[in-house]
Amino acid sequence: MRILVTGATGYVGGRLIPRLLERGHQVRVFVRDPQRIAGRPWATQVEVTTGDMLDPASVTAAVDSMDVAYYLVHAMGAGSEFRERDRLGAAIFGSAACHLTHVIYLGGLLPDANDVSEHLRSRAEVGDILRGYCRTTEFRAGPVIGSGSASFEMVRYLTERLPMMVTPKWVLNTVQPIAIRDVLSYLLAALDSDPQGIVDIGSEPITFKAMMEQYAAARGLRRIIVPVPVLAPTLAALWVGFVTPIPNTLAVPLVQGVVHSIVGDTANARRIFPAIQPISYRQAVELALERIKHGNVETSWSGALGAETTYTLNDAEGMMREVRTRYTSLPPERVFASFSSIGGERGWLAWEWVWETRGLMDKAVGGPGLRRGRRHPTQLLPGEVLDFWRVEAVAAPYLLRLRAEMKVPGRAWLQWETRPEGNGTRLIQTALFAPTGLFGMLYWYSLYPIHQFIFSDLINAIISTA
């Protein structure tokens, strides 16, 4: 079967593609930036079409000659206009894909309430638009639980970091989580079924409070959770954004998604897909923890949130740079292994408290902070997150370039290169900054004194660790 997958760099899409290939399907992916899939194990096994969901011509080219399409995109990270972008993207795609035999869309469960969040309302609107144009199956799911998923990471960080929590009373609301393995099972099973319209999916309902308690039990932790009738959703979301790696742009819709009880009617799912028996929330948590323990996290929520093009470094006039080099008798592979495993749980090798303080400052002004970590302890792929950086380029064993996503008055990069020299390797570490206005210039020059210590100690620590 010829299948188009949109959202290939997202949490769900990145896991769906290899499973489609395993089943012998011909897969085409539609991406804005082909570099974002470079390095994936399946990258050379798919056809890549480049374009934008809001560009009718490129969408038409993407769906041409396809049999089925998966619609796994949303504009949640696009700011206040995300709802309009979602509607427009769905209409453009639906119009172009109306000839397909099946469009499969992953949306969200809706609460039985009048004040439904903008995020959940937008997901439902996208489903309505797609069904208006195409033969569609719309799976509606609650919080997706798996290693690297946003919902799992929110519960994980709140529970791990806070022995006692005073929480809003709506943590007693009931939600219906679902394991990522079951989401993928439904998405794949839909290929063998006619379009089914709306299908609610999920495991047994559970309160958000119980989600945290069961996570704590799985980790052998004791946690005290005290619900109180205060704390507005927006304030709670800001607190989640500060305590966890989840940015405010994602924390707000996640929190708003549990302000009301959200439980679907899964009767259709059981009738149409009787072979799929969703596992419990506790089982999903234990599987996610096991994958994290063994460094086997396929995709992460953060991989889909980088809106900018991957390769954007223009070394032009006005670019500030600090270059440091060291020679070592070690081969490039050893040096690359050292700097490419920096960050995350391992930390930044030198001046860790300074990096953590910078992360806290960034969180305080709405940035991502340092706690996003990394998907894998030693592997990096273009486009994925590394703390408050995003991997812009990686070519083992010679190059790693990170683009800063913390709040700065300009654009910043940190880059390492290895060059064979004699019987050893020359390591070149470069910090680059393209300032915005006078404040950007002042910001950069004010950091020179501390950079003398931090970046010099960092390159020395990389060589020492190698």
N, C-alpha and C positions, 0 to 999 in steps of 0.2 A: 504494500500500500504506500502511496506517495503522501507524505505527511509534512505539513508546515508547523513549526513550533515558534511562536512568538514568546518573548520573555525568556530567551535561552540563557541569559546570564543571571536570572533570578533564582530564588531558593528552590522553587518547585520545578521550573523548567530545566535547570541544570541537572536535576536528578532524573527527570523523565526521559531525556534524550538518550542516555546510554541504555535504558530499558527498552526503548523503541528499537534501537539498533540491534539489541540482543534478539529481538523477535523477527528480525529480517526486514524491517520496514526501510524504505528510502526516506531519509529525513532532510528537510531543508530548514535552516534557521534564518530568522529575520532579525537583524541587529543593526543598531546605529553605528557601531564601531567594531569591525571584525577583530581588532586586536584584543577585545575583551574576552574572546573565547580562545585565544592562543594559549597553548599549553595544556588545555583540557585533554584528557585521554581520548575523547571522541572527536576532537577538532578536525582531524583529517578524514573522518568518516562521514561528514555531513556536507551538504551543499550550503554555501553561505550567500545570502542575499542582503545587501546593505541598503538601508533606507530609514525613513521615519514614519511612525504610525499616523502622523498628521499630514503626510504627503501622499495624496491619492495615487500618483503615478507609481511611486515605489511600492505601495501596498498592492496595487494591481499586479505589478511584476512579481511580487512575492507569492501571491496565491495562484498565479498562472500555472496550469497543468497539475495542480495538487488535487488530491481526493478528499483529504480531511485536514482541518486546522485546529490547533490548540491556541486559545486566546488566554494568555497568562500574563497580561500586562496591566498596569494601572499607573496613574499619574500622581500618586499620593505625595511623592517628594517634590512636586512641581510648584508648591506654594499654595496661596489662597485660591488660585484659579484651577486647582486640580480637577474639580468636578466638571467644569466646562470642557477641559481637555479630555477627560474620560469620555464624556458624551460625544465629542467630535471624533475622537479616535475610533470609538465603537461604530459610529455611523459610517465613517470612511471604510473601515474594515468590512462591516456588514454588507455595504453596497458592492464592494469588490469581490466578496466571498460568497455571494448569494448562489453561485452555481455549484458550490461544493456539496458533497453528499452529507457532510456532517461537520459542524463546528462545536468544539468542546470547550466550555468556559468554566473556570473555577471562581466562584463568587463567595459571598459571605451570608451566613444565617441572619435573618432579620428578627428583631424583638417585636413583641406585640405591644407597641407603644406609639404615642403620637410624636414624641421628640426623639426620633431616630437620628443618630449621629450622621454628619455629612459624609463621612467615610463609608458607612454601611449603606446609606441611601444611594451613594454614587455607584457602589458595586451592584446594587439591585438595578439601577437605571441602565448600566452597561448590559446586564442580562436581558432586560426588556428590549433594548435596541437590537441586540444580536438576534434575539428570537423573532423580531419583526422583519428582519432581512433574510435570515438563514435557518436551515434545519439544525436546531441547536439542542445540546444537552447542557444545562446549567447546574453544576454541582454547587450547592451552598454548604459551606463548612464553617465551623466555629474556630477557636484557637487551634492552630496546627502545631503539634508537639513533636519535636525531633531535634537531633543535635544541630545546633546552629540556627534554629528557627527563632523569630523575634519573640513569640509568646513564651517559648521555653526559656529563652535567655532572660526575659523579664522576671519570670518566676524564680529562676535560678539565682540571679544576682540579688533580688530582694531577700530571698530566704537565706542565702549564704552570708550576706553582709549584715543583716539586722536580726540579732537574737530576740529582740522584742519589737513588735510593730503596733503602733496605734493607727488603725486603718479606717477608711470610710465604711459606713454600714453596708454599702452596696457590695462589699466583698462577700456578703452572704447571699448574693444573687446567684442563680444557677446558670451555668454555661455548659456547652457541649463540645469538649475538645475532641480532637481526632489525631491519631498518629500519622506522621508523614508517610509511613509505609502503606497505610490504608488509603490515604489520598491518592497515592500513585496507583494502587490497585484499582480504584474506581476509574481513574483517568484512562488506564490501559483497557479495562473491561468495557468501557464505552465504545471502543473500536469495534467490538463484536455485537453491538446492539444498535437498534435504530435510534434516531434522535428522540429523547425522552422529555424534553422541556425541563422543568425545575425538579431537581432531586436533592433533598436534604440528606446530608451524611454526617455521621458522628458516632462517638462511643456513648457510654452511659453518662447522663448529665451529672454535674458535680459543681459545688460552689467554688468560687475563686479562692476563698479561705481554705477549703479542703485541698485545692491544688497545691497551695504552698505547704500545707501540713503534710501531704503525701510526699511531696518532694523532700521535705525535711526528714521524714521517716526513711525514705530510700537512701538518704545520705547519713543516717544515724545522728541527726541533729535534733536538739530540743529547741522549739521556737514557741514564743508566746505571741498570740495575735489578738488584739483587743479592738473590736469594731466600735466606732463612735459615730453619732449622727451629725458629723461635721466634715469639712474638707471637700470643697467643690471639685468636680472632675478635672477642670483645667489646672488647679493648684496641685492636685494629686499627680497629674501627668507630668508637671514640671518637676515634682519630687522624684518620680520614676526616672525622668530624663537625667537627673543629677546623680542618683544613686547607682543606676545601671548604665551599661554601654548604649542603651537605646536612645537615639536623639529625640528631641522634643517633637520633631515633625512626624515621628513614628509612635512615640509614647502617647501622644494625645489621642489618635484614633484607637490605639490598643486599649487605653483606659476607658474611653467612651464606649468601647465595645462591650464592657462588662457593667456599665452603669445600670442597665436593665437585664433581667433574666433573658437569656437567648437559648431556646431549646427548639430544635427542629422536629419535624414529623418524618422519621426515617422509614416509615412503612413502605414507601415506594422503593427505597434503596434495597430493603430486604426482599421485596418481591422481584425486582428487576435483576438484582445481583446477589442471589442467595448464597453464592460461594464465598462472598466476602463477609467475614465476621470481625468487625472492628475490635481491636484489642483495647484493654482498659487504659485509663490515663496513667495509672501506676506502672503498668507494663511499658507504656510509651516512654515514661521518664527513665525507667531502668535501662531500656535499650539506648536512649540518648546518652545517658551517663557512661554506658559501656563504650559507645563509639568515641566519646570525648576522651575517655581514659586511654584508648588505644590509638588516638590521633587519626581516627577514621571518619572525619567530618567532610562529606562530599561537597556540600554547599552551605553558605551562611546567608542570613538575612542581609548582612551589610554588603554583599557582593552586588546587589541590584540597585544600590542607592547612589552610585556615582553618576551624576548626570553629565559630567563633562567628557569630552573625547579623551582617550587614553594618552596619546602622544601629543602633548601640547607645549613642550619646552622649546622656546625660541631663544637661542643664545644670541641676543641682539644688543645693540648699544643701550646702556642704561641698566644692564643686568649686573647686580652685585654678586660677587663670588668670593668664597674662601676655599682655598685648595690646600690640602695637606697630603703628603705622600710618605710612605714607609716601604722599605725593602725588607723582604724576608726570604729565607732559603726554601720556604715551603712552596709546593705547587699551587697554581691558581685554584684548583678544586677545593683545597683545604681552606684557603682564605675566603672563597665564595661561600662555603658552608658556614663559616663563622658569621659573616655579616648578613647572610640571607636568613639566619635563624634568630635575628635580633627582635626585641619587642615581645609583646604578649606576656605569657607567664615567665619567660626567661628574663624579661626586662631589657634595659638599655646599657648594661655592662659598666657604665660609668655615670656618676652623678645621678643616680636613680631618683633621689628626692627632688632634684630640680625638674626632671621630666614629669614626675607625679604632680608637683606644684603647678607646672605649666598646664597640665591636664585639668586640674581643678579650676584654674583661672579660666580656661577655655569653656568648661562646663558652665561656669557662673554667667558667662555672656552668651550662652546658647549654642556653643560649639559642641563637637562630638566628645571632647575629652579623651583621656588616655585609655579608657576601659573597654574599648571595642575589641581589643586583643587581636588575634589572628586565627584563621581557620585551621591551620596545621602548624605544628611546632617547627618544621624545617622546610616545608614546601611553600612557594609563593607563585601565584598566577597573576597575570596582568589584570588590573581592574579591581582586585579585591583589597580589603581593608587590612591595614597593619596599624593598630592603635589610632592615633589621629592623623595618620598618613594614608594614602591610597597608592597601591603599586602601579606605577605608570609604565615601567619597562623592566623586563627581567630577561636575561639571556645568560644562562649558566654556561661556563663558570666565569663570565667576563663582566657582567653589568647588572646592577640593580639601581633603579631610580624610583624614588618616592616623591609624591606630590603632597604638600601639606593641605589638610582640610580643617585645621584649627583656624580660629578667627585671627587673621593678620591683615595689616593694611597693605596688601599686595599679594603676590603669588610666590610660594617658596617651594624649593625642592632640596632633597638630600640624596646624593648619588655616590655609589662606590663602583670603581672599575678595577679590574686586575689586568696587568700586562706582563707577559713573560719577559724576564730580564736576566740574562746570563743563565745561571743554574737555578734561579729562584723566580720571585714574583714582585712586581712593583704594585702596591696598593695605592690607589688615588681616591681620596675622599673629598667631595666637593659639596659645599653648601651654596645654593643659589637663591637669589631673591630679586624679584621684579617689583619695585616699590610703586605704590599708588600715591602720587602727590608728595608734598613736603612731609606730611606725617609719616608716610612710609619710609622716606629717607631717614628721618630722625629715629624711627623705630629700629631700623637696621643698625645704624651707627651706635645707638645706645647699647646694643647687645654685643658689640665687639669685645669689651673686656671679659664678659662671661664666656663668650665663644672661645676665647683663648684657652680657657681651662677645659670646657666641656668637650669641644670637638677634638682637641689634642689628646685628651685622655681617652676619648671614644675610639679613635683610630689605633691608639696603643693597645687598648683592651681587645679590639678585634684581632690584632696580630697575636697577642698573648693567648687569647682563647683558641685561635686556630692552632 
